[in-house]
Amino acid sequence: MEMQYSKRIKLMHALCLAETLRDDEAKPNTDLNEYDALAAADYLSCYVTFKAIQAAERSPQAERNENFDMLSVYQAYALLAYAFLTMPLAHEDIAPNLQAAQITIAKTLFAGLPDADLMEIIESGFNKFQLIGDAEADHWTEFRENLDKLTIAFVIAGTDDDSPHEKEEVMPLFGQLLSQLCEAFDNI
């Protein structure tokens, strides 16, 4: 029996959450009915963005002081991941809430920053998100397609025993795509 996509991202949320917990922390709930598909998409978009930042060997802490606008690139990247993670939910009549998601993503990725900085990151990140989403240039179309395929491959790799890939195989690719995005905005 084929697993519904909403259950798949809930399972992926639980698995990634369990992976990130320390030994002394309580284990996550294993009842997938207790998870929300949109909250799972929020979490997973932040998870892949954190992993991409690590894989790309970026330093948001240093960039906060030296290149603050790069934080909005991370925000845009997470929003794109969120969009691609939530698109299949439309088949189950689950509509994403991009407004709420972008706030949750910013507060998660940039915990501890003052509200004024968060607002600037959210606004600038959303502008970049729209720019990338609306761009018709071949390199942006290819970037969107690659990130879309990668987010779905990530969910399938983590939740399907018959997947041709392991989750660990696809994770470095998030870093490569983030590096491409950072380079594109560094050159503007």
C-alpha atoms as one frame of an Amber mdcrd trajectory, in Angstrom:
protein
   0.000   0.000   0.000   1.304   3.429  -0.973   1.834   5.839   1.919   0.080
   9.210   1.696   2.510  12.073   1.209   1.291  13.825   4.372   2.131  10.716
   6.410   5.493  10.514   4.671   6.541  14.032   5.699   5.198  13.475   9.208
   7.348  10.330   9.434  10.334  12.229   8.054   9.743  14.953  10.647   9.726
  12.380  13.459  12.853  10.643  12.114  14.830  13.873  11.671  13.706  15.121
  15.069  14.859  11.879  16.684  18.181  12.168  14.871  18.856  15.664  16.201
  18.018  14.980  19.847  20.747  14.462  22.376  20.768  11.325  24.510  19.465
  13.225  27.544  16.426  14.650  25.716  13.016  13.011  25.583  12.406  10.978
  22.442   9.795  12.310  20.009   6.293  10.916  19.844   6.017   7.953  17.458
   2.292   8.427  16.788   2.194  10.114  13.372  -1.380  11.219  14.034   0.056
  13.613  16.619   2.086  15.406  13.935   0.840  18.106  11.580   1.892  17.959
   7.914   2.497  21.716   7.668   4.473  21.784  10.907   6.483  18.878   9.488
   7.187  20.937   6.357   8.274  23.893   8.541  10.655  21.667  10.471  12.016
  19.846   7.415  12.649  23.053   5.483  14.732  24.326   8.408  16.415  20.925
   8.821  17.566  20.757   5.189  18.646  24.405   5.296  20.742  23.824   8.442
  22.285  20.745   6.811  22.887  22.681   3.583  24.633  25.481   5.483  26.869
  22.900   7.171  27.567  21.042   3.904  28.376  24.319   2.138  30.679  25.228
   5.056  28.944  28.578   5.499  29.021  30.585   8.725  25.791  32.506   9.381
  27.321  33.880  12.589  30.188  35.500  10.686  27.917  36.563   7.839  25.635
  38.318  10.289  28.412  40.845  10.801  30.186  40.737   7.446  27.385  40.100
   4.925  24.001  40.386   6.649  22.071  40.049   3.387  23.313  36.454   3.053
  20.967  35.522   5.922  18.046  36.433   3.666  19.449  34.043   1.050  19.207
  31.249   3.634  15.663  32.389   4.380  14.761  32.283   0.673  16.338  28.824
   0.349  14.291  27.513   3.285  11.117  29.064   1.817  11.803  27.345  -1.500
  12.334  24.034   0.303   9.072  24.630   2.196   7.224  25.342  -1.048   8.497
  22.170  -2.666   7.825  20.106   0.444   4.231  21.341   0.594   3.261  21.234
  -3.095   2.283  17.534  -3.026  -0.024  18.250  -0.069  -2.448  19.955  -2.462
  -3.493  16.467  -3.601  -4.706  15.893  -0.038  -6.423  19.306   0.176  -3.828
  20.647   2.607  -2.940  24.253   1.802   0.389  25.660   2.989   0.543  28.882
   4.956   3.566  30.693   3.562   3.016  33.747   5.787   3.202  31.695   8.980
   5.953  29.467   7.607   8.323  32.309   6.821   8.079  33.600  10.390   8.590
  30.131  11.857  11.529  29.515   9.540  13.213  32.832  10.404  12.742  32.331
  14.147  14.171  28.811  13.849  17.116  29.596  11.578  18.030  32.839  13.298
  17.035  32.245  16.914  18.278  34.979  19.182  18.313  37.782  16.631  16.347
  40.917  17.499  12.885  41.250  15.975  13.988  44.122  13.728  16.702  41.918
  12.191  14.253  39.032  11.795  11.774  41.298  10.018  14.489  42.495   7.630
  15.543  38.894   6.906  11.924  37.815   6.366  11.178  40.692   3.995  14.387
  40.388   2.013  14.157  36.579   1.966  10.603  36.719   0.664  11.642  39.166
  -2.068  14.394  36.748  -3.135  11.940  33.839  -2.955   9.543  35.673  -5.278
  12.376  36.706  -7.602  13.554  33.098  -7.939   9.999  31.790  -8.263   9.069
  34.273 -10.989  12.379  34.201 -12.892  12.198  32.751 -16.374  15.937  32.481
 -16.997  17.107  28.934 -17.678  19.470  28.812 -14.692  16.654  29.744 -12.273
  14.279  27.233 -13.855  16.949  24.552 -13.526  17.673  25.585  -9.919  13.973
  25.329  -8.985  13.627  21.956 -10.705  16.728  20.611  -8.970  15.603  21.765
  -5.528  12.115  20.372  -6.141  13.500  16.963  -7.135  15.931  17.000  -4.229
  13.314  17.759  -1.564  11.115  14.925  -2.813  14.110  12.571  -3.099  14.998
  13.475   0.495  11.518  12.556   1.756  11.411   9.338  -0.286  14.951   8.340
   0.737  14.084   8.775   4.389  10.702   7.033   4.334  10.794   4.329   1.653
  12.816   1.152   2.100  12.783   0.683  -1.692  14.296   4.097  -2.396  17.319
   3.942  -4.713  19.101   6.421  -2.419  19.791   6.816   1.266  19.005  10.097
   3.018  22.714  10.584   3.725  23.431  10.449  -0.023  21.091  13.317  -0.866
  22.022  15.640   2.020  25.276  16.974   0.470  23.323  17.983  -2.629  21.377
  20.506  -0.543  24.716  22.138   0.274  25.658  22.293  -3.409  22.396  23.989
  -4.307  22.743  26.439  -1.426  26.271  27.277  -2.594  24.903  28.018  -6.078
  22.262  30.290  -4.606  24.771  32.106  -2.393  27.086  32.634  -5.375  24.224
  34.002  -7.456  23.363  36.600  -4.819  27.010  37.378  -4.047  27.409  38.429
  -7.670  24.476  40.855  -7.660
